[in-house]
């Protein structure tokens, strides 16, 4: 008995068979019907729909015998799968491949065999439709063609099954993604401290969160009966409508403006409004998403502060004596300003403070005039501000741009210290603080955006440089992994840049899922990524991580409905305090090119012989890039 050797593409063929999810499945009438019809048409006692697995042939349909499978080593069908052409054996006893086969010498006593390959849409042969008789018989060319026609019926059923599985998988993935997306949107929409509203194209409120209701003064049920124009100050409606029209016309994707809402009691409240137009998959406008922040106190504070600063500067310079006589009036004015104001003498005792000052400091506010600054400020805040006190008492006007007076809230204050003089002598200083919390948040947001790669959402080159500099200045050990996707240009040329971008995004997600929690993952640009791993001090640990990266990026990618096989070349550099951060990245880059020259889909350790980099262990199987 001659056992059929394995096809050269056996791994690919087996994966195609596994994706059908058909092995060991229940009988299906569609396949059994084809087997019955073939048995009647060719007048044979046995017809099999045989699928050749790794070490067996399994029968999806077995007309004429009870067995569901036999060993692959005895299989006639394995020979047909190997040749990928119809196999006809008119008398098994005259064929040296089968004359001593147990299936010939014993049950089911095969003498005649004819098998037509079952070929999937991607060209892989996964089995045969085969005819079996216990007596020799002739089989003409017309019979072979007819058998091939029956085989095509089986292939069609397999293709229907493949498409059904793909559709089911895609549906389940989309369902999960949609559920996650909806849950995230609902959480953000409902729980954010910003007022959120969904607005129909005709201006009607479709949904609002609790914060939006609190800002406008209307409950959710009332707002659903109104349009945004109904609750907007008449003087601001035209500008708001014009901006919304620009969104609908596609002139811009979002807009931000400051406007006023009119509450049910007739009072107006200033808000910062950011509006985005949501479109469906076809690009047709669906509805507006509005995000609203209450800036009423800021708007009033800005106006009051502008007026007050002008007045205060003038009164400090020209009417100091009159201001002392009018202390009660000054107290009333300052108590109604959202600005922290105080006067401190040279012994750092409070000589004046307003109501805002008491409210901001809370429990630590001075109980009476004459209290010492050290009694009202936390020790860390006092240590932070002490240099500014000294400079102000030396006659210098100074500003501390970030002061956090209380631990139990996130508010940030910008505080200016103005020397107080009498007859040319500094007697103390004035304290003036205004809330810059929102300004700091905006600055932080802009900084974060400047450190993120727009395509993948990973850190960009600038963020990497900062990370390397910080790691190099520290004392911990770390390693740098320079990752280059092999053949991205070929993918762009063959499938287009959209496919290439999709592959880059998927590669970024795989890198993040592969490396350890806390590792720094960035994209330099093009097809180059860099991973910085803390706590890696030797080649063995670095090799494990590099091998994992190669393995993650060698798995096939699916983009645009197409299956693309890719790989990566990885260069590794382990931190050395004597090497600059930029040079460490260059070492990893050079090692990456050594990995490419070694055949790709592998890694190399920079600055060390191949044996230290793992020898054969430092090389992964090369995967072709289609």
PAFIVO-637176 format. One record per atom (N, C-alpha, C): x negated, y negated, z negated. Coordinates in steps of 0.05 Angstrom, whole numbers, plus 5000, padded with zeros to 4 digits. Example, Ala and Ser with C-alpha at 12.3 -4.5 7.8 and 13.67 -1.06 7.14 Angstrom:
PAFIVO-637176
473651144844/475450904844/473650664844/474350454858/472750214857/474249994843/
END
This chain:
PAFIVO-637176
498350245000/500050005000/498249755000/498849575018/497349325020/499049095008/498148974987/499548754975/498948494990/501048344996/500648085011/499047894994/496947775005/495447564990/497147314986/496247144968/497746904962/497246694984/499346544991/499046325011/497046114999/495745965017/493945755008/495345534992/497845484998/499345284984/501245394964/500445614951/502145764933/503145584910/501445414898/502345244876/504545054885/504244934908/506244754919/508844904924/508545144935/510945304942/512445384917/511045464896/512345534871/513745304858/512445064860/513844824848/516344764863/516344794890/518744754906/520944944898/520145194893/522145394884/523245324857/521545244838/522445174811/524344944812/523944754829/525644514830/528544584839/528844814852/531544904860/533244974836/531845054813/533245134789/535245354795/534345554811/536145764820/535446034809/532946074801/532046334791/533646414767/534546674767/536046794744/538746654740/539746514761/542446394759/544646604764/547146524758/549346704762/549846744792/551146974800/551847014829/553646784839/553346714864/554946514877/556146624902/558746574906/560146694928/559046594955/557946354957/556946254982/554646434992/552846514974/550646684983/551546974987/553347074970/554347344973/555947374999/557347175007/558947185032/557047215056/554847065056/552847085078/551747365079/551047485056/549947755055/551947955066/554447935058/556548125068/556748105099/556947855109/557247815137/554847925153/552447885142/550047985155/550048295155/550948415133/551048705132/552948815153/555248685156/557148785176/556148735205/554948505209/554048435236/551748625245/549948695227/547648855235/548049155228/550349215213/550949485206/548649615190/547749475170/545649585152/546849615124/545749795109/546949845082/546049645061/543849505066/542749325046/542049055059/542948835046/542248565054/541548405028/539248275028/538248135005/537747845012/538547654994/537447384994/535247384973/532747404982/530547454964/528847204960/528347134935/526646894928/524146994915/521846934927/519247044918/518046854897/518046964872/517046814849/514046874845/512846784823/510046824819/509247114818/510747284804/510047574802/512347754807/514447654820/516747824826/518247704850/520047874861/521947764880/524647804867/526147584866/528747584852/530947544873/533147694870/535247694891/537547524882/537947294896/540247124892/542747274900/542547434921/544747614929/543547884936/544848094927/543748364932/546048554941/546648534965/548748704977/547648984982/548949194970/548149464975/546349584954/545149434936/543549554914/544249404888/543749544866/544449424840/542149254828/539649314837/537349174825/537448874831/536648704812/536548414815/533748314822/531748484818/529048394824/527148634826/524848604840/522748804841/520148664838/517948804832/515248674830/514448564857/513148334856/512148204881/510148384895/508548534880/506448704892/507648904912/510148984908/511449184926/513049044948/513148784947/515148634963/514348624993/516248705010/516048655039/516248355044/517948225028/518547935033/516047765028/514247855010/511847695005/510147665030/510147875048/508747865073/510047655091/512747645092/514047455108/513547165098/513447135072/512946865060/510146785068/508246965067/505446905074/505146805103/506446955121/506246885150/508046655158/510246615142/512146405148/513646455175/513646705184/515046785208/516747025202/518747095219/520347335215/518547575215/519147765197/517648015195/519548245201/518848415221/520448645228/518748895225/519649085210/518349345207/520349555215/520049665240/522049855250/521850125236/519450205228/519150455213/516850415193/517550405167/515550345147/513450565145/514150815152/512151035151/510051005172/510550845193/508550795214/506950545209/507350415187/506050155181/504250195157/501550165160/499650215139/500050035115/501449805119/501949625096/503949745077/505849915087/508049995071/508450295068/506850465083/507450745084/507450885057/505750775038/505650895011/506950714990/508550524999/509950334980/512050484964/512150444937/514150584921/516950544930/517550314942/520250264952/520850414977/518750524990/519050695014/519250985005/517451064988/517351344979/519651404959/520551204945/522751244926/525051054932/526951034914/529350864918/528350574921/529550434941/531850504958/531150644984/528650754986/527750915010/527850745035/526350525034/526350335057/524850465081/526150475104/524850565129/524750325148/526950175149/527149935167/527349685150/525949475158/526049215144/525848985165/527548795163/527448545179/527948315160/526048125158/526347895141/525847635155/527747445152/527447175163/526746985141/524546825143/523746635122/525946435116/526146365090/527946155081/526145905076/526545705093/524745475092/526345225082/525145085062/526444845051/525844605069/527044385063/526744145080/523944045081/522344095060/519544005060/517644205073/518744425084/517144615099/516244855082/516744855056/515845075039/517745315042/516545555045/518045805048/518245925020/520745955010/521146044983/522146334981/522846455004/523846735004/524746815032/526447015033/527447115059/530347195056/531647205079/534147355083/533347615097/533647845083/532548095095/534548315097/534248475119/535948705125/534348955118/535549155106/534249405098/535949645106/534649845118/536050095125/534250325116/535550555110/534150795101/533250965124/533850875149/532951015172/531550825191/529550925207/528250745226/530350645247/529750405258/531550305279/530050085295/530950055320/529849845337/531049575330/529549365335/530549095329/529648905352/531548815368/530848665392/530448365385/529448215405/528947925401/531547785395/533747865409/536347745403/537247795374/536548035364/537148085336/535647905317/533047855324/531447675307/532647395307/533547295330/534747035332/537347015316/538947235318/541447235302/540847225272/538847395264/538147395236/537147115227/535646975244/534746705238/537146515234/539246555250/541646385247/542946435220/543046685211/544146735184/542346615163/539746635168/537846515148/538346215146/538946085168/539545795167/541945735150/543945915150/546245875132/545345885103/543546065096/542546075069/540945825063/539245735082/537645495078/539445255073/541645245087/543545015083/544645015055/545345255044/546345275017/544145194997/541645275003/539445194985/539044884986/539244775009/538944485012/541144334997/543644435000/545944314985/545344324955/544244554946/543644584917/541444384909/539344364926/537144174920/538143894917/539843814937/540943534936/542743494912/544243704905/546043684882/544343644856/542143794854/540543774830/539243494829/538243404852/537043134853/539042924845/541542954856/543642754850/544342764821/544543004810/545243034782/543042904764/540542964771/538342854755/538242544757/538642444781/538642154785/540942024770/543342164771/545642054757/545242044727/544042264716/543542274687/541442054679/539442024696/537341824690/538641544691/540341494711/541641234713/543541184690/544941404682/546841384660/545341304634/543141444629/541641384605/540441104606/539341024629/538240754632/540340544627/542740594639/544940404636/545740384607/545940614593/546740614565/544740454548/542140504553/540140364538/540240064544/540539994570/540639714578/543039574565/545339714566/547739584554/547339554524/546239754511/545839734482/543939504475/541839474490/539939264485/541238994490/542738974512/544038714518/545938644496/547538844488/549538784467/548238694441/546038824434/544638754409/543538464411/542238414434/541138144437/543337934438/545438004453/547637814457/548937744430/549437954414/550937914389/549237824366/546837924364/545337884339/543437644340/542737544364/540937324366/542037074352/540236914339/541236674325/541936444345/541736494371/542336304391/545236354401/546736144406/549436184417/549336294445/550736514450/550836634477/553636654487/554036614513/556636634525/556436744554/558336914561/558736994589/560936824601/560336704623/562236514635/562936594663/565436614670/566336694697/565536464717/565636534743/564936334763/566736094763/569236134754/571135914753/570935754727/568935824710/568435674685/569735794661/571336004663/572636124640/570636274622/571036264596/569336414578/570336704578/568436894584/569037184584/568437304558/566237214545/565337324520/563537134507/563537114480/561736944465/560937084440/558637004429/557837124403/558636934380/558137024356/559036874332/557636604330/555036604338/553536344336/554736134355/555536224379/556736034398/559335914386/560936094373/563435994361/562835794339/560735854323/560035664301/559135394312/557635404334/556635154345/558934984356/560735104371/562934954384/565234894365/565535064344/567735024326/570235174334/570235314357/572435474366/572035774360/574135914353/573836204350/573836334377/573036594378/572736734403/575336744419/577536794405/580136814419/580936554432/580336334419/581036074431/579236014455/576636084453/574836024475/575536184500/576636424497/577336584520/579636454536/581036274524/583136134538/582235874551/579635804547/578635544556/576435584577/575735364590/573435364608/571235194595/568735214605/566535064593/567034764596/568534684617/569134394620/571034294598/572834474589/574734404568/573334324542/571034444536/569734384510/567234214514/566734114538/564433944543/565233654542/563433484531/563933194529/564533094558/566532934561/567332834588/564932704603/563232574589/560932444602/558832644613/558932894603/556933084611/557933294631/560633294637/561833504653/560633504681/560533264694/559633244722/556833354726/555033284708/552233384711/552133684707/553733794688/553734084683/554834234708/556934134720/558134254743/556234254767/554834024770/552934004792/550634204790/549634244766/547534434761/548534724767/551034784758/552135044763/552435094793/553234884808/553534914837/550834974850/548634854840/546034914851/545335214847/546135324824/545635604819/547135774840/549735714844/551335864863/550235834891/549135604898/548035564925/545235694928/544235804907/541635934908/539235744908/539735484901/537535294901/535635334877/536635454856/534935524833/536135764819/534535904804/535536144791/536536094762/535735874750/536635804724/536435504720/537735404700/537335114694/537635074664/536334864654/536434794626/537134494624/538934434606/539734154603/540634104574/540733854566/541833774540/544533654545/546533734530/549233634534/550633634507/553133534508/554733524484/557233694487/557933854466/560533974464/562233804446/564833824451/566833684434/568333894418/568033874391/569334064373/572334014371/573834204360/576734164358/577533914342/575833824324/576433584308/575633324323/574633354348/573933114363/571033034360/569533154342/566733074339/565033204361/562933064368/561033164389/558633274376/557533484389/555033614378/553133654402/550633574398/548633604419/547633894419/547234004444/546134274446/544134274469/542234464468/540534524490/541734764504/542334734530/543734944545/541935054567/541635324567/540135464588/542135654602/542435634628/544435784643/543035944665/543736204667/542736374688/545136494703/544836514730/547036644746/546336934750/548037114742/547737394746/549037474772/547537614789/548537714815/548638024814/550438134831/550538424832/548438534851/548438794855/546338914872/546238814900/548538714910/548738604937/548038314938/547338194915/546637914914/549037724912/551337834907/553737674904/553937574875/554437304871/554637204844/556837344828/556137424803/558037564786/559037384764/557337274747/558037084726/555536944715/556036744698/553836594686/553336704658/550736694650/549936744623/548836494611/550036394590/549336144577/548136194550/545836064544/544536074518/544535794506/545535764482/545935494470/544535474443/543035254440/541835194414/542834924404/543434924378/544434674365/542034494361/542034264375/539834074372/540933804361/543333824350/544633574342/542933424321/541933574301/540333434281/537733324293/536633474311/534133374324/534633124340/536833114355/537432884371/537932634353/539432684332/539932464314/537432384299/535832584292/533332524278/531432364296/531232444321/529432304339/530232014341/532731964344/533631684347/533131534321/533931664298/533531534272/530531484266/528931694274/526131674268/524731454285/525531434310/524431224326/525030944314/527530914306/528330654294/526930614268/526730834253/525630804226/522630744227/521230884244/518330844246/517730554253/519230444271/518730164279/519229984255/521430044241/522129874219/520129904196/519330154191/517630204168/514830084172/513730124196/511130004202/511129704198/513229584207/513429294204/513729204175/515429354161/515829274133/513329334116/511829554122/509429614107/507329394110/507129294135/505129094141/505928814131/508428744135/509128464131/510928414107/512228614097/514128554076/513828754053/511328814045/510829004024/512128913998/511828653992/513028553967/516028583967/517328503989/520228523992/521128823990/519529004001/520229294001/520329393972/518329293955/518429383927/520929283913/521729043919/524128943907/526629073917/526429203940/528729333952/528429633952/527329733931/526730023929/529330193931/531430093919/533930243920/534930273949/534630043964/535530053992/533830244008/531230234003/529430424017/530130714010/530730763985/531331033977/533831133992/535730963995/538231034009/537631104038/536030934050/535430974078/533931234082/531831274066/530131514071/531631774063/533331754043/534831994035/536632094058/537231934076/539032014098/537532064124/534932094122/533332164146/532332454143/532332604165/531232874165/528232884166/526932694152/524032664152/523132674123/521032834118/519932844091/518132604087/518832434067/517432184062/516632174032/514232094026/513332063999/511031863998/510531753974/508231573969/506631693946/504031733951/502231863931/500031663924/499331633898/497231453890/494531593890/492431453881/489731563883/489331803864/490931823843/490832053825/492532283834/493532263859/495232463871/497732513855/498932283846/501532293833/503632163851/506032273851/508132173868/509131903856/509231703873/510431443866/513131403880/513631573900/516131553914/516531803931/519031893933/519732113952/522632103957/523432193981/526232183989/527632453984/530232453990/531832683984/531032924002/530132864026/529233084044/526733214032/525033064020/522633174007/523433373985/525433293969/526333473947/527633723959/529233683980/530633913992/528634114005/526534004018/524634184032/523034344011/522034213990/520334343971/522034533952/524634483951/526334663936/525634663906/525334913895/524834933866/522234793857/520334753875/517734633868/517834323870/520134203877/520233913881/519633773854/518433543855/517833393830/520333313815/520233343789/522633273774/522932973770/520732833770/520932543767/518432413779/518632153783/516331993794/514032023774/511632063785/509232093768/508332373766/509832573777/509032853777/506532883796/504833063789/502333113804/502933283829/501533233850/501833383875/501233683870/499333743853/498634023847/500934183835/502834033822/505134173810/507234243830/507234113853/509434153873/508634323897/506034333903/505134493926/503934763917/504434963933/503235223928/500235203929/498735363915/495735343915/494535353943/495635533960/494435553987/495035304003/497435184000/498134944015/496434704004/496034693978/494434483966/491534493977/490434743978/487734773988/487534694018/489734744033/489734674061/489734364065/491334224047/491733934051/489833764036/488333874018/486433714002/484533554019/483333664040/481533494057/483033264070/485533294077/487033074088/487632854068/488132934043/488532734021/485932574018/483632704018/481132564014/480632364037/481232454062/480732274084/482632034084/485132084076/487031864074/486231664052/485331764029/484431594008/481831444015/480431544036/478031404045/478731194066/481331164072/482230964091/482831054119/482831314123/483331424150/486131534153/487431454175/490031564181/489631844194/490732054182/490332324191/492932474193/492932684210/495332844214/494633144213/496133294197/496033584197/498333684213/497733814235/499833894254/501434134245/500634284225/502134524217/502034564187/504234504174/504434544145/506934704140/506634914123/508935084115/509335044085/511234884078/511534814050/512735034033/514335224046/515635424030/515035704042/514735904024/514236174034/516736314044/519136224034/521636364040/522936264066/521636104082/522736014108/520535964127/521135974153/519135954174/518735674185/519935474172/519835204183/516935094182/516134954204/513534844206/513834544208/512034394193/512234104192/509633984202/509933764216/507633604224/507533364205/505333334190/505233134169/502932934174/503732674172/501732464176/501332324149/498732274143/498032134118/496931864126/498231654117/497631374124/496531234099/494131134100/493030994076/494830754067/495330734041/496730514030/494730314018/494830064028/492729874019/494029634006/492629523986/493429273974/490929103970/491028873983/488628683982/486228823993/486628994014/484329124027/483329374013/484629443991/483729683975/485729903979/484830143983/486630373987/487630453959/490230443956/491530513930/492830783931/492930903953/494231163956/494731223986/496831383991/497631424019/500531494021/501631434045/504331504051/504331784064/506431934058/506732204070/509232194088/508932274113/511232274132/511032544147/513132714144/513132974157/515633014173/515333124197/517733184213/517533474222/519833594225/520133884232/519333934261/517234104265/516334174292/516634474297/518434604283/518734894286/519334974314/521234854327/522034924354/519734864374/518434644369/516134574387/513934784385/513334894361/511335094358/512235354372/514835424369/515735664382/515535644412/516135404423/515835374452/512935404460/511135274445/508335304452/507335594451/508235734430/507436014428/508536184451/511036124459/512236264482/510636214508/509835964511/508235894535/505536034535/504336054511/501736184509/502036484515/504136614504/504536894509/504936954539/506436784552/506836814581/504236794596/502436634587/499836594601/498036834598/498737024579/497037254574/498137514584/500337504600/501737744609/501637764639/501038004649/501038064678/503938074687/504637914707/507437894716/508538154728/506938304741/507938544755/508538774736/506638834717/506839074701/507739014672/507638754664/508238694636/505938754617/503638844627/501338894610/499838634605/497938644587/496138414583/494538364609/493838104613/492338044638/489338004632/487837914652/484937884649/484237694626/485737474624/485037284603/485437404576/487637554572/488137694546/485937894541/485038034562/482938234558/480338104548/479637884561/477237744553/477337664523/479637564515/479937484487/479737734468/481037954477/480938194460/478038304458/476638314481/473838414480/472038234462/472537974464/470937784448/471437834418/474037864412/474737914384/473738174373/473938394390/472938654382/469838644379/468538514397/465638494396/464638354371/466138144363/465437994340/465938144314/467738344315/468338494292/466338714286/466938884267/465039084258/465939364266/468339404277/469339664283/468239764309/468040034312/467140144338/469540164357/468940154383/471040184403/469740264429/471540334448/470640414475/472340274495/471140224519/472540094541/472840304564/475340324574/475940514596/476740354621/475140354641/475740204666/477040404686/479640364692/481240544707/481840424735/481240574756/481840494783/483540704797/485840624807/487640814821/486340874848/486141134854/484841214879/486741194902/486141034922/487641024948/490140854948/490340654930/492740484931/493040344958/490840274971/491040144997/492440325017/491840585016/493140775034/496140785030/496940775004/499840774998/501140525008/499840295004/500940035014/501240045045/499140155058/499140155087/501340345098/501640565084/503540775094/506440725086/506840645061/509540615051/510440325045/508540135046/509239855041/508439775013/508139505010/507239404984/509239434962/511839454969/513839494948/513339764935/512739974951/512140234940/509540214923/507540074933/505140044917/505639904891/507339694891/507939554866/509439744846/511239894857/512740084840/510840294828/508840374844/506840564833/505140434811/504440184815/502840044794/504440024768/507039954771/508739934746/508940204732/509340414747/509440684735/506740764723/504540694737/501940754725/501540614699/502440354698/502240204673/503740334650/506240434656/507840564636/506440824627/505240974646/503941224638/501541174620/499940964627/497640894611/498540824582/500640664580/501540594553/502540834537/503741024551/504841264538/502541464531/500341444546/498141644543/496141574521/495341314520/493341244501/494541224473/492941174453/493841184425/495240924418/497040954398/498340714387/496240514377/496540264384/494640064376/492440014396/492140194416/490240144438/491139914455/489239764466/489839524482/489739604512/492039564526/492139644555/492639384571/491039354592/491239104608/490839174638/491738984654/491339014683/489538784693/487338844706/485538634716/486638514741/488138674757/489038584783/488738804803/490238794825/490039004845/490639274832/488939474835/489439744825/487639804801/486639594787/484739634765/486039574738/485739754719/486739734692/484339774673/484639654649/482639694628/484039754602/483039964588/484040044562/481740004542/482439874519/480539844497/481540004473/480040204464/480840384443/479140344418/480540284396/479040254371/478240524359/476140524343/475340764329/474040974345/473340914370/471941114387/468941054386/467441244375/464641194371/462841384386/463941604397/462141794411/463441894437/461842034453/462742114480/464942324479/464942484457/467042694456/469842564453/470142374434/472742244431/473442094457/471441954468/471941794493/472741984515/471542224517/472142414538/475042504536/475942554512/478742654509/480742444519/480142194513/481941984522/481841944552/479341944563/479041914592/480342144607/480042394596/481342624609/484342594609/485442494586/488342464585/489342254605/487742044609/488541844629/488441964657/486442114663/486342244690/488742424694/489342584673/491542764676/494242624680/494642404665/497142254667/497542134694/495342034706/495541894732/495342084755/494742344750/494542534772/497242664777/499142634758/501842744763/503142594786/504642734803/505842604827/507642364818/507642164835/509341924831/511741944851/514041854843/516341844861/517041544864/516841444888/517341164893/518941134919/521140994917/522840954941/523941214952/524341414934/525341674943/523141844955/520741754955/518441904967/516642004945/515542244948/513742364929/510842304937/509342164920/506642084926/504842204905/502742344914/500742454896/498342264894/497642194870/495541994866/493542094845/491541944840/489542014819/488141754810/486341784791/484841554781/481941624776/480241434779/477441454772/476941284747/475741394726/475441254700/472541224693/471740974687/469040924676/469240854647/467440964630/467640924601/465140794591/465440594573/463140474560/463740454530/461940554513/462240554484/460740314473/462140174455/461039914444/458339944432/456639754439/453939734427/453639444419/453039394394/452839114384/450838954400/448939084413/446838934427/447738854455/450038954464/451038904491/453338704489/453238494506/455438294506/458038414516/460238284508/462938394515/463238414545/462338204560/462538204589/460838424601/458438474590/456738684600/457938964595/459338994572/460639244566/462639314587/464139114596/466139154617/464739224644/462439104649/460939164674/459939444673/459039544650/458039814647/460240014653/462639964643/464940134648/465640124678/465439894690/466039864719/464140034735/461540014729/459540174743/460040474740/460740554715/461340844710/463740934727/465640754730/468040824746/467240884775/465440724786/464540774814/462941044815/461541114794/460241374793/462341594794/464541554780/466741754780/467941774808/468141554822/469241564850/467341724868/464741664865/462841804882/462742104875/463542174851/463542454842/466042604853/467842464867/470042604878/472842504870/472842304853/475342184843/476942374825/479042264813/480642414793/478742524772/476842364763/474942454743/474042204727/472242244708/471242024692/468242054688/466941834682/464141834676/463541634653/461641704637/460841534614/458541354622/458841094620/456740914628/454440914608/452040884619/449640864602/448741124590/449841354600/448941614589/448641804612/446942014610/446642214631/449242364635/449542504658/452042644664/452642854642/450542984631/451043194611/452343074587/451642824579/452942694556/455742624562/456342564587/459042484595/460842724597/459942954591/461643184590/461043384612/459043334630/458343524651/460843594667/461343854670/463643944684/466243864669/465943834641/468243754626/469043474632/467243314643/467943034650/469243004677/469943234690/471043224717/473743364717/475743234727/478343354730/478643464758/480543654762/481043754790/481843524808/480743504831/481343294850/484043344863/485843144862/488443174873/488642994898/489543104920/489642954945/491642724943/491042504956/492742274956/494142254983/496742314983/498142315009/499042045017/
END
